[in-house]
Amino acid sequence: MKMGRLEKLFVNRPSRSQRVTEHAEKLLRLGGFAPAQSYLDFGCGNGAAAIHAASKHGLDATGIDVDPEQIESARAMSKETTTASFLTVRGTKLPFGGNKVDFVATFKVTHHIPHSHEALLHMARVLWPNGYLIYTDFALPGWVASVGKRMVKSMGLPTDDELDRFGRENHLVATDRAQRFYRYEVVWQKRPK
């Protein structure tokens, strides 16, 4: 689901882009990283985090987003400063083979995807064994998610329990996890099967 104009104005503000970039770097450091490792920014928006990862840390960064306007904005921002690449892609149709990416990061994106579980499966699929999936988004109590899913079919509204189960079922071990009021944040490491 693409964002509306008002939401784009909010998320593309320079101050918010800076906060997202700083937060992404903090969580990347929890997994440890080295130059030339691959980084996939899932739902990259204007590309700020991917551009930072490529230009400051030498990561092979790719940003994807369903919105062509956001991808054009990311390409324009990165034109002179980085080798980060940006693609217009649906989150449930990742065009990458399995076991290809060292880091996948998604920041408050999956609630925009009606089939967010399917998108998460694709994120886990593309990770190398021992790679990291960095996830931050809303997570609701079960009864709120149940009501929300019936009322707003265009959104993915996972619960804490669903996200925990997803991790276990996909050989993802939480190396860092923070849970706050309606927010779920985790750095998962993919274990070899």
N, C-alpha and C positions, 0 to 999 in steps of 0.2 A: 504494500500500500504506500503510495507516494504521500509525502507531507503536503499540507496546504500552505498557501502563501504566508500566512501569519506564523505558522510553526517554522518555516524556513527562515523568516526574519529573525526569529528567536535563536535557532540553533546555529545560524551562520554569523552571529555577532562575533567580532574579534575577541572579546573577553571570554565568551563561552568556548570558542575554538581553542584559546589558550588553556583554559581549565581542562578541557578534554585531552589536549596534548600532554599536559603535565600529569594527568591521571593515568593516561596510557603508558607514559614512560615509567611511572612508579610501579605499575603492575608488570610491565616488561622486565624490570629489574628483578622482580621476585622470581622470574623464570630464568634469569641470566640470559645473556645474548651475546653474540659476537658479530662483527662486521661480516657482511655477505650472507648471513642467514636470511631465510625468506619470512616475510611478514605479510599476512593478508588482513586488511582492514575491512571487515564485513559490515556494510552499511556505512561507508566512509564519509558520506555527506560532502562537505567542501574539501575533504582530503587533508585537513590540517595534521592529524596524527600520523598518517602515512608519510606525508612530506617531511615531518620532523624526524620520523624513524629513519628515513633514507638519508636526509641531509646531515643530521647530527650524528647518527650512529652507523651509517653505512649499510643499513639493512636493505635487502632486495625487496622493496615494498610495492605491494599492489593493493589498490583500493577498489572496492566494488560497491555499487549502489544501483538500485532499481530506477532511480530518477536521472534521466539524461541531463537535466539542467544542473544537478549537483555534480555530475561527472564533468561537465564542461567547466564548471567553476573550479573544480579540483585541478583539472588540466591547466587552466589559466594560471592558477596560483603556483603550480609546480614548474611551469615552463622554463624559467630561468634558473631555478635553484636546485633541482633534484632530478634523479632518474626514476622516481616513482612512476608507476603506470596506473592508469585508471580505466575501468571497464564498466559499461552498463550491463548489469547481470541481475537476474532474479535470484534471490537467496535460496530458493529451492531447486535451482538448476545450475549449480556451480560447474563451470567448464574446466575443472582441473581434475587430473587423475588422483587416485588414492595415494596416501603416504608421500606427499609432495611438499608440504609446508611446515616450517619450524614453529611459527607462531600464527594463530588466528585470534583476532581480537574483535569483539563486538561490544559497543557501548550504547545502551538504551535504544536498541534497534528491533529486537525480536518481538516486542509488543506491537509493532506495526505489521507483522506477518501473520496472516490468519492460520497458516500451518507452521507455526514456529518450531514445533518438534521436528518436522522434516528439515527445516533449515539447520537446526542444531545437528542433526544426523550428517548433513553434508559437511558442516564445519569439522566434525570429528573424523569423517572419512578422509579429508584431505591432509590431515595431520600426519607427520612422520611419527613412528613410535618414539616415545620420549619427548615429543613436541608438546606445546602448551596451547590450551584454549583459554583465552581470557574473556570472561563474560560478566557484563554488568547490565542489569535491567530490572524492571519491576517484577515482583513475585507477590502473589496475593494469597490471603488465607483461602482455603478450599471453598467455603461457601460464597465468598465474594467472586472468586474466579468462575464458579459455576453459574452464578447469576449473570456475570459479565459476558461469558461466552454465549449465553442465550440471547442477550440483548444486543451485543455488538459483535457480529460474526466476522467483521473485517479485521479483528485484532487477535493476536496471540496473547493469552493471559495465563501463563503457567503459575503453578504453586511452588513453594519451596520443596515440598515432597516430590513433585514431578521432576524438578530439576535435579534433586539428589538422586532419584531413581535413574534418570537419564545418564548421569555420570557413572553410576555403578554398572549399568547395562552396556556401556560403551567403553569400558576399561579406562575410565578417566578418574584419576585420584586427585582430590583437592589438596594442593600444596599450600594454599592460602584461601580462606573463606571469611567473608564478612556479611553479616545479615543485619539490616536495619529496617526500620519501619517501611514495609512494602518494597524493599530493595534487596536484591540478591546479587552478590559479587563474589566471584570465585576465579581462582587460577587453577585450572585442571591440567594435570600432566597425563598424556596418553601412555598407558603401559602396553608393552608388547603382548600380544595374545598368546 
